[in-house]
Amino acid sequence: MPQYFFHVTDGHSRYRDEEGSLHLSFADACAEASRIAGELARDGADPGFIVCVVDHDGNEIARVPIDEKTY
């Protein structure tokens, strides 16, 4: 099962997910990124932040913006 990391960035600051988590597919990893973005939006994160999905090789493979429409 592939490991994915979910970093949060606003283009300047980056909060790295050092542990990551295992997901069955790319689609499952994107669903997890959406869940994280929704949780951060509910917690009041600034809309300019993005959850970046990164594969085990360090390649950014998807981005989910954090905004009021995320949740």
PyMOL CGO cylinders between C-alpha atoms (Angstrom):
from pymol import cmd
from pymol.cgo import CYLINDER

trace = [
    CYLINDER, 0.00, 0.00, 0.00, 1.53, 3.36, -1.01, 0.3, 1, 1, 1, 1, 1, 1,
    CYLINDER, 1.53, 3.36, -1.01, 2.48, 5.97, 1.57, 0.3, 1, 1, 1, 1, 1, 1,
    CYLINDER, 2.48, 5.97, 1.57, 1.41, 9.59, 1.06, 0.3, 1, 1, 1, 1, 1, 1,
    CYLINDER, 1.41, 9.59, 1.06, 2.28, 12.78, 2.93, 0.3, 1, 1, 1, 1, 1, 1,
    CYLINDER, 2.28, 12.78, 2.93, -0.01, 15.76, 3.43, 0.3, 1, 1, 1, 1, 1, 1,
    CYLINDER, -0.01, 15.76, 3.43, 1.95, 19.01, 3.68, 0.3, 1, 1, 1, 1, 1, 1,
    CYLINDER, 1.95, 19.01, 3.68, 0.16, 22.30, 4.31, 0.3, 1, 1, 1, 1, 1, 1,
    CYLINDER, 0.16, 22.30, 4.31, 1.46, 25.48, 2.68, 0.3, 1, 1, 1, 1, 1, 1,
    CYLINDER, 1.46, 25.48, 2.68, 0.47, 29.06, 1.91, 0.3, 1, 1, 1, 1, 1, 1,
    CYLINDER, 0.47, 29.06, 1.91, 3.23, 29.49, -0.67, 0.3, 1, 1, 1, 1, 1, 1,
    CYLINDER, 3.23, 29.49, -0.67, 5.67, 30.88, 1.90, 0.3, 1, 1, 1, 1, 1, 1,
    CYLINDER, 5.67, 30.88, 1.90, 5.38, 28.72, 5.00, 0.3, 1, 1, 1, 1, 1, 1,
    CYLINDER, 5.38, 28.72, 5.00, 5.23, 24.95, 4.80, 0.3, 1, 1, 1, 1, 1, 1,
    CYLINDER, 5.23, 24.95, 4.80, 4.06, 22.59, 7.52, 0.3, 1, 1, 1, 1, 1, 1,
    CYLINDER, 4.06, 22.59, 7.52, 5.47, 19.16, 6.72, 0.3, 1, 1, 1, 1, 1, 1,
    CYLINDER, 5.47, 19.16, 6.72, 3.75, 15.88, 7.44, 0.3, 1, 1, 1, 1, 1, 1,
    CYLINDER, 3.75, 15.88, 7.44, 6.72, 13.81, 8.60, 0.3, 1, 1, 1, 1, 1, 1,
    CYLINDER, 6.72, 13.81, 8.60, 4.79, 10.56, 9.23, 0.3, 1, 1, 1, 1, 1, 1,
    CYLINDER, 4.79, 10.56, 9.23, 2.47, 10.25, 6.26, 0.3, 1, 1, 1, 1, 1, 1,
    CYLINDER, 2.47, 10.25, 6.26, -0.14, 7.53, 6.00, 0.3, 1, 1, 1, 1, 1, 1,
    CYLINDER, -0.14, 7.53, 6.00, -0.91, 4.51, 3.83, 0.3, 1, 1, 1, 1, 1, 1,
    CYLINDER, -0.91, 4.51, 3.83, -3.73, 4.64, 1.28, 0.3, 1, 1, 1, 1, 1, 1,
    CYLINDER, -3.73, 4.64, 1.28, -4.99, 2.09, -1.22, 0.3, 1, 1, 1, 1, 1, 1,
    CYLINDER, -4.99, 2.09, -1.22, -4.97, 4.50, -4.15, 0.3, 1, 1, 1, 1, 1, 1,
    CYLINDER, -4.97, 4.50, -4.15, -4.34, 8.02, -5.39, 0.3, 1, 1, 1, 1, 1, 1,
    CYLINDER, -4.34, 8.02, -5.39, -8.10, 8.66, -5.10, 0.3, 1, 1, 1, 1, 1, 1,
    CYLINDER, -8.10, 8.66, -5.10, -8.07, 7.61, -1.44, 0.3, 1, 1, 1, 1, 1, 1,
    CYLINDER, -8.07, 7.61, -1.44, -5.12, 9.93, -0.78, 0.3, 1, 1, 1, 1, 1, 1,
    CYLINDER, -5.12, 9.93, -0.78, -6.99, 12.82, -2.43, 0.3, 1, 1, 1, 1, 1, 1,
    CYLINDER, -6.99, 12.82, -2.43, -10.05, 12.06, -0.31, 0.3, 1, 1, 1, 1, 1, 1,
    CYLINDER, -10.05, 12.06, -0.31, -7.84, 12.23, 2.79, 0.3, 1, 1, 1, 1, 1, 1,
    CYLINDER, -7.84, 12.23, 2.79, -6.43, 15.58, 1.62, 0.3, 1, 1, 1, 1, 1, 1,
    CYLINDER, -6.43, 15.58, 1.62, -10.00, 16.88, 1.23, 0.3, 1, 1, 1, 1, 1, 1,
    CYLINDER, -10.00, 16.88, 1.23, -10.86, 15.66, 4.72, 0.3, 1, 1, 1, 1, 1, 1,
    CYLINDER, -10.86, 15.66, 4.72, -7.79, 17.41, 6.15, 0.3, 1, 1, 1, 1, 1, 1,
    CYLINDER, -7.79, 17.41, 6.15, -8.60, 20.62, 4.24, 0.3, 1, 1, 1, 1, 1, 1,
    CYLINDER, -8.60, 20.62, 4.24, -12.17, 20.56, 5.56, 0.3, 1, 1, 1, 1, 1, 1,
    CYLINDER, -12.17, 20.56, 5.56, -11.00, 20.03, 9.12, 0.3, 1, 1, 1, 1, 1, 1,
    CYLINDER, -11.00, 20.03, 9.12, -8.52, 22.90, 8.84, 0.3, 1, 1, 1, 1, 1, 1,
    CYLINDER, -8.52, 22.90, 8.84, -11.21, 25.17, 7.33, 0.3, 1, 1, 1, 1, 1, 1,
    CYLINDER, -11.21, 25.17, 7.33, -13.59, 24.37, 10.21, 0.3, 1, 1, 1, 1, 1, 1,
    CYLINDER, -13.59, 24.37, 10.21, -10.77, 25.13, 12.65, 0.3, 1, 1, 1, 1, 1, 1,
    CYLINDER, -10.77, 25.13, 12.65, -10.32, 28.59, 11.08, 0.3, 1, 1, 1, 1, 1, 1,
    CYLINDER, -10.32, 28.59, 11.08, -7.27, 28.12, 8.84, 0.3, 1, 1, 1, 1, 1, 1,
    CYLINDER, -7.27, 28.12, 8.84, -6.71, 30.97, 6.41, 0.3, 1, 1, 1, 1, 1, 1,
    CYLINDER, -6.71, 30.97, 6.41, -8.24, 30.33, 2.97, 0.3, 1, 1, 1, 1, 1, 1,
    CYLINDER, -8.24, 30.33, 2.97, -4.85, 30.87, 1.29, 0.3, 1, 1, 1, 1, 1, 1,
    CYLINDER, -4.85, 30.87, 1.29, -3.49, 27.56, 2.56, 0.3, 1, 1, 1, 1, 1, 1,
    CYLINDER, -3.49, 27.56, 2.56, -3.31, 24.38, 0.48, 0.3, 1, 1, 1, 1, 1, 1,
    CYLINDER, -3.31, 24.38, 0.48, -2.98, 20.72, 1.42, 0.3, 1, 1, 1, 1, 1, 1,
    CYLINDER, -2.98, 20.72, 1.42, -0.34, 19.19, -0.86, 0.3, 1, 1, 1, 1, 1, 1,
    CYLINDER, -0.34, 19.19, -0.86, -0.43, 15.44, -1.46, 0.3, 1, 1, 1, 1, 1, 1,
    CYLINDER, -0.43, 15.44, -1.46, 3.11, 14.10, -1.83, 0.3, 1, 1, 1, 1, 1, 1,
    CYLINDER, 3.11, 14.10, -1.83, 4.02, 10.54, -2.82, 0.3, 1, 1, 1, 1, 1, 1,
    CYLINDER, 4.02, 10.54, -2.82, 6.70, 8.38, -1.19, 0.3, 1, 1, 1, 1, 1, 1,
    CYLINDER, 6.70, 8.38, -1.19, 9.27, 9.67, -3.73, 0.3, 1, 1, 1, 1, 1, 1,
    CYLINDER, 9.27, 9.67, -3.73, 8.68, 13.29, -2.69, 0.3, 1, 1, 1, 1, 1, 1,
    CYLINDER, 8.68, 13.29, -2.69, 6.67, 14.25, -5.79, 0.3, 1, 1, 1, 1, 1, 1,
    CYLINDER, 6.67, 14.25, -5.79, 3.73, 16.58, -5.27, 0.3, 1, 1, 1, 1, 1, 1,
    CYLINDER, 3.73, 16.58, -5.27, 0.82, 14.86, -7.01, 0.3, 1, 1, 1, 1, 1, 1,
    CYLINDER, 0.82, 14.86, -7.01, -2.23, 16.88, -5.95, 0.3, 1, 1, 1, 1, 1, 1,
    CYLINDER, -2.23, 16.88, -5.95, -3.31, 20.10, -4.21, 0.3, 1, 1, 1, 1, 1, 1,
    CYLINDER, -3.31, 20.10, -4.21, -6.50, 20.76, -2.26, 0.3, 1, 1, 1, 1, 1, 1,
    CYLINDER, -6.50, 20.76, -2.26, -7.20, 24.40, -1.35, 0.3, 1, 1, 1, 1, 1, 1,
    CYLINDER, -7.20, 24.40, -1.35, -8.47, 25.25, 2.12, 0.3, 1, 1, 1, 1, 1, 1,
    CYLINDER, -8.47, 25.25, 2.12, -11.51, 27.50, 1.85, 0.3, 1, 1, 1, 1, 1, 1,
    CYLINDER, -11.51, 27.50, 1.85, -15.02, 27.81, 3.23, 0.3, 1, 1, 1, 1, 1, 1,
    CYLINDER, -15.02, 27.81, 3.23, -16.34, 25.59, 0.42, 0.3, 1, 1, 1, 1, 1, 1,
    CYLINDER, -16.34, 25.59, 0.42, -14.04, 22.70, 1.41, 0.3, 1, 1, 1, 1, 1, 1,
    CYLINDER, -14.04, 22.70, 1.41, -16.35, 21.37, 4.09, 0.3, 1, 1, 1, 1, 1, 1,
]
cmd.load_cgo(trace, "trace")
